[in-house]
């Protein structure tokens, strides 16, 4: 019994009588006869289909296949395809007694298939135990796991670790409720704002499978519109699945669905729900009691029956990219599900990613956008402040706010809260040249310069003072903070507006909502709380910090962050104003001014097609120690049209800082090579990488080879 089960049994009180009752119940359970994990030496086998094909819970690529086991007669009834089992794994060929292979350690797995005979000619080990009669692995889920593993050069066992939650015995014993009848077909509601919106909802309600890329209008209506799409899919007698980036978005859609459908028609699957509750909700979906699921990326594999719609909100958000092997992206998983289940597909966002634009350009999905007049009514007024204006503006030296931002904040505070978005949180004392933005570095070791409280400069690496700094690029002598975070900005604004409350929202403390009263709300990108009635104004500071990131997606990501904040501001007709501090001539800034994320994504897609960049091409990253990467690339039989870029050294991980997933071990020098293939060769590339990695692991016994990490479709390629 797990600790979570024990707490549920005790009710969380921990009273001694309950503890004694729990002990007595455990003793009674232990005395019950049950099949214990054993070798079943000499035991009779099942009279029919005595061979079970098992997917062993071992994620190593060289073990990514099925293993045959003999099924004892006592386990015949329980050993059905899809159940969790335990088997002996790793026994040598010489450990055979009475026709059974014995030895090896006990490992978990799933029984995939019952067969009359095995392809293996030698003696088989017996199935040790059926953990539970619940058939949690359906053929549809297994097929999806195989497709995801093949796309990302991973193993099916690793995918199932993400797809099937850990077992909770108490949750499994409870019966799921009876399914409710389908609801009625809903009206179009606020989908009327989009020319193709009512047709999309009607097609779902009629049992069809429309596919659309939806550029949502600014404002809070997106949750109600998603709820109507889910309701239409349920009305056709089918299921629906919606994946969202975070718990706050899940809570908003949850409230919208309750308002439309009432209780008991949808489940919420998030990683924060706890093992018992999450497994109970998952079982209700698996058993068909609930036909609609919403959740974070943990829900992308939810076993919804008869899928009629899969939907994803904000596909550009980094939280949709799984950090555990094989690191799939929720968008690609839902695309595979839509293709396999032949169901409807909806990709929604206030902005538009290049991948979404590609779906429309290829004709796979249709655009679902509003007319320009409707966009102008819903979007706030966007105004820009560039470096030339900042240089002439003395007011910009106080709290880093130019005069235009001062005016917008002061006017907005008369009517409601004002949002201030900054790129980072906390005090970040990195410095850069005020004129050309070149980072300020030490002349001796090239470390980053920092400023003490008295203003004196020193090196953050070697500690040497730097009293006579000047920019090596342009010769200027003035510095500016490269990034000033939310906490520092909040203090500066508090001094500038002493009579106005200042609230902060960031990584450690994220606000969900703020009241509709005058206040300054300082937030990092993605942590902006929703204001009741919308913000009166928004200030997007230090835009160059987002645009200057050394990444292919810098412009796309900056525009997505800006539009995500601006969408929370009241429309232009209601006086909503957004001031962005960035160069007006830059493409992402112009797209924000025109509120044209689709046009920006289309132009980005065209440029990437000319240069052979993703998503037009497929790419994989191979990283590890230099010798290991070189050996791997020599052994891998890459497609003939593959292009090798690199390898190049990776930054050495600082032992004093938290290690990111996939980063080199602290202090070790790793290299990374990028492999690019044209459209149509992505599957061949993934197969070649998987075969090469499996060969290395097989030759080393799974543990002796130097680690080489493979990431298909890496989100950051520089």
PyMOL commands that set and color helices and strands:
alter all, ss='L'
color gray80, all
select helices_A, chain A and resi 3-10+16-31+61-63+73-75+139-151+156-163+169-173+189-193+197-205+222-235+247-261+271-273+275-286+297-299+318-320+330-341+354-361+372-378+387-392+394-397+403-412+486-496+543-547+554-566+572-574+587-594+597-611+626-635+682-700
alter helices_A, ss='H'
color red, helices_A
select strands_A, chain A and resi 51-56+66-70+83-89+96-97+100-101+105-115+127-135+211-215+239-243+266-269+292-295+307-313+344-349+366-368+381-385+418-422+431-433+449-451+457-459+479-481+502-505+513-514+520-524+530-531+537-540+577-581+618-625+643-649+670-677+708-712
alter strands_A, ss='S'
color yellow, strands_A
deselect
rebuild
show_as cartoon
